[in-house]
Amino acid sequence: MELMKREYQKFINKTKKQMNKIKSILSVFLFGGLMISCNSDADDLGKNLFDGNSVTGNQVSYDLVAYNINNGDVVRADSYALQRATLGAFTEGQFGTQESAYVTQVRLSKYAPEFGTNPVVDSVVLEIKPQYDATTKAVTTTDVTHEGQAAKQTLTKYEAVKYGNPAATMNIDVHDVVTTDNNLGAVGTEILSNKQGVTNGTLLGTKVFSGNVYAVSINKTSDNTNLLTREAGLRIKLDKNYFKTKIADKNGATELSNESNFINYFKGLKISVRENDGYLINFAPNEVTMTMYYKSGGKSNTFSFDLGSSNVHFSKISYTRSSTFNTVMANINSTNGDPLLYMQGMGGPGAGIKLNGAGVSDLKRLYKERGAAILSAKVRLYTDTNTWNNSYTKPVGFLVRKQGETDFITDLKTMLGNSNYSLIKAYSTNSNPSYYDIDITKTIKDIVEKEAEAKDLIINIGEYLTSKGNLVSQDYNNNVSSPYRAVFVGTNTTNNNRPKLMVTYVTK
């Protein structure tokens, strides 16, 4: 019995020593080592590590003041930010109508081209490749004749990824553009989503889009030799007579002699939809192609245009807001909070969260009086089931920064090297309500233990982009192409799902 007591006391002493060591290095190692899991939570950490005779684990939550932030429906939209472009229009009751068009310069694949004598343009095809759901595949095979040979054509249909009303049909228009400032500018110049001075010129082509994209494969019947393969995409035929006059008949003309002359001669293209309600799709700008098929001297030829990264391109986004939305934005209370939070990507509104409230004051008291060590701290936000009870896809991520700062928050900077770390955890996104946890453990520890300034958190919908696997900067993100939006519960004392600061801490 005496031996058991001695062994138990050794265990208790060892545990206390470990706890003291943990507390001394908590700001670096505990944060980095225990907060990396995307699937588990640190809230039960105290229960798992400590017994009732040594250290007690505690979980507390505090109400937070949360308010709307009006971003003016404007976001950077040029090639720096535009990894994926959006196209379409969508209307719903809470946020109103959103329309997104795509504008791009066009360059020649070869300058001073030779098209021969009296070239005849057979067709001009613009192709974009919308993101699609590979699980929706439907395959049909038919007998065809391809270039005089018996063949089998395999047509694979995929449903494009849409945000909005997926059953809608939209008319996609392609215009050349007219500019009031000579041309669209230089690559790398910042362009905002509400850019003015760009208007529709000649209508070059129209496509009725049912929401599907098609991949094509044609194989010779006799030996199965492949004759044609085309990736899934959306092909739009353009006015061949326009391109004959504009391009093919310009042999030797100065307009086609060099890049500078050409982009001043041919300002660019605008792709848009006629409808104001349907859905939004997205595509990669660098995958947009345009090809002119023509004959000269009895031979068939093709000429391709460069619509890739060497060109200025941007999303042009416009809004017609609902009366509900306008009322909310006109009555923002950044002092006491707003009962509902309206958050939307593509330059729409965000939310502010105050951290200088009673919760932080209580944690400071616990730290000074009882040596409390914070193991986990997070902001929890819930979607509002009354105003946002629908089937639209929920947001998948947030951009988070401190008010007045442009760098990553401390929590994200600390964990940049850990590929398993997730700043945001989303829960129940296929049901109502959904909720999100934003990890701010290091931020709260610095406020409590180091008297760091408790700046407001600024939250917007979107995800950070990477370059070669690394995060680049706070403003390198996909907000410009994120179609998601939602109404969240704000500072509302009658709603149990109001924003909370949720903390797990331990004391001796």
Summary of the structure (lengths in Angstrom):
residues: 508
radius of gyration: 28.9
end to end distance: 27.5
largest distance: 107.9
contacts: 1624
relative contact order: 0.22
helix: 20%
strand: 41%
